[in-house]
Amino acid sequence: MATRKTASRNDLADNAKKTSLEVLQAVLTDSIDLYNMTRHAHWNVKGPQFVSLHQLFEQFYTTLATDIDDVAERLVTLGGTAMGVSQSVPGKTRLSPYPTEIRVGAEHLEALLDRYCTLAKHLREGIDATDEAGDVDTADLLTGFSRNIDKAVWMMEATAEK
């Protein structure tokens, strides 16, 4: 997925910038999608775990918002255009569509877990790609994001355990 480039005085090699811009835009798209899915779950969860899941999902989307901002700003720092409007997500996200008909907390946990794990996989691939291209700063940023996603996965798995 190519991203538009603008002027940047960042002295990172062009091949590293190109790789990082592509990785960052893909992560940005997926993250916006996951943020919206997490908000959807937060708004629509029902059942005996309502209060705890409602609060947990809020914690997740709040953390995602910070990570999304960091990714978008890094993308622009490297001379790209952070494509973050709603119409830039459909058809480009690598996450499977969210089952919007679910209400029960356990079903939301399972649906979110699947998608958080997908993003975790793509983040690790992005870490490797940007590091190999010579952009250790982007690899570091993605590593921090990956830690946050892994923590969310752990918290959901612990909550879902019977």
C-alpha positions in Angstrom: 0.0 0.0 0.0 1.8 3.2 -1.2 1.5 6.4 0.7 1.8 9.9 -0.7 5.2 11.6 0.1 5.9 15.2 1.0 9.2 16.9 1.6 11.1 15.9 4.6 14.6 16.7 5.8 14.8 13.5 7.7 18.1 11.9 6.5 16.9 8.3 6.6 17.8 6.5 3.4 15.0 6.6 0.7 14.6 2.8 0.7 14.1 2.8 4.5 11.6 5.7 4.3 9.7 3.8 1.6 9.5 0.7 3.6 8.6 2.5 6.8 5.9 4.6 5.1 4.2 1.5 3.7 4.4 -0.3 7.0 3.2 2.7 9.0 0.2 3.3 6.7 -0.8 -0.3 6.9 -0.6 -0.3 10.7 -2.4 3.1 10.8 -5.3 1.7 8.7 -5.5 -1.5 10.8 -5.3 0.4 14.1 -8.1 2.8 13.1 -10.2 -0.2 12.2 -9.4 -1.9 15.5 -10.1 1.3 17.5 -13.5 1.5 15.9 -14.2 -2.1 16.6 -13.2 -1.7 20.2 -15.5 1.3 20.6 -18.3 -0.7 19.1 -17.7 -3.5 21.6 -17.6 -0.9 24.4 -20.9 0.6 23.4 -22.7 -2.7 22.8 -21.5 -5.2 25.3 -24.2 -6.8 27.5 -24.4 -9.4 30.2 -23.0 -10.2 33.6 -19.5 -8.8 32.8 -20.9 -5.6 31.4 -19.2 -3.1 33.8 -15.8 -4.8 33.8 -15.8 -5.3 30.0 -17.1 -1.8 29.3 -14.3 -0.3 31.4 -11.7 -2.7 29.9 -12.7 -1.9 26.3 -12.4 1.8 27.2 -8.9 1.3 28.4 -8.0 -0.5 25.2 -9.3 2.2 22.8 -7.7 4.9 24.9 -4.4 3.2 24.6 -5.0 2.6 20.9 -5.7 6.3 20.3 -2.3 7.2 21.7 -0.5 4.6 19.6 -2.5 5.6 16.5 -1.3 9.2 17.0 2.3 8.1 17.4 2.1 6.0 14.2 0.5 8.9 12.2 3.0 11.4 13.4 6.0 9.1 12.5 4.5 8.6 9.1 4.3 12.4 8.5 7.8 12.9 10.0 9.1 10.6 7.3 7.4 12.7 4.6 4.2 10.7 4.2 0.6 11.7 4.5 -1.2 9.9 7.3 -4.4 8.6 5.6 -6.7 8.5 8.7 -10.1 9.4 7.4 -12.9 6.8 7.7 -13.1 6.3 3.9 -9.4 5.4 3.8 -10.0 2.2 5.9 -12.5 0.0 4.0 -10.8 -2.3 1.5 -7.3 -1.6 3.0 -7.6 -2.9 6.5 -6.1 -6.3 7.0 -8.5 -7.1 9.9 -11.6 -9.3 9.3 -14.9 -7.5 9.6 -16.4 -7.3 13.1 -19.6 -9.2 13.8 -21.8 -6.3 14.7 -24.7 -8.4 15.8 -23.0 -9.8 18.9 -23.9 -8.4 22.3 -22.7 -11.0 24.9 -19.4 -10.1 26.6 -17.7 -13.4 25.9 -18.4 -13.1 22.2 -17.0 -9.6 22.1 -13.9 -10.8 23.9 -13.4 -13.6 21.3 -14.0 -11.2 18.3 -11.6 -8.6 19.7 -9.0 -11.2 20.6 -8.9 -12.5 17.0 -8.4 -9.0 15.7 -5.9 -7.8 18.3 -3.8 -11.0 17.6 -3.9 -10.2 13.9 -2.6 -6.6 14.5 0.0 -8.1 16.9 1.3 -10.3 14.0 1.4 -7.4 11.6 3.2 -5.2 14.1 5.9 -7.8 14.5 6.3 -8.2 10.8 6.5 -4.4 10.6 9.2 -4.3 13.3 11.3 -6.8 11.3 10.7 -5.0 8.0 11.6 -1.5 9.3 14.6 -2.7 11.3 15.9 -4.6 8.3 15.4 -1.5 6.1 17.5 0.5 8.6 14.8 2.5 10.4 15.4 1.6 14.0 13.3 4.5 15.2 10.1 3.2 13.5 11.0 -0.4 14.6 11.2 1.0 18.2 7.9 2.8 17.9 6.2 -0.3 16.6 7.8 -2.4 19.4 6.1 -0.2 22.0 2.8 -0.5 20.2 3.3 -4.2 20.0 3.8 -4.4 23.8 0.5 -2.5 24.3 -1.3 -4.9 22.0 0.2 -7.9 23.6 -0.9 -6.6 27.0 -4.4 -6.2 25.8 -4.4 -9.7 24.4 -3.2 -11.0 27.8 -5.9 -9.1 29.6 -8.6 -10.4 27.3 -7.3 -14.0 27.6 -7.2 -13.7 31.4 -10.8 -12.2 31.5 -12.1 -15.0 29.1 -10.5 -17.8 31.1 -13.0 -20.0 32.9 
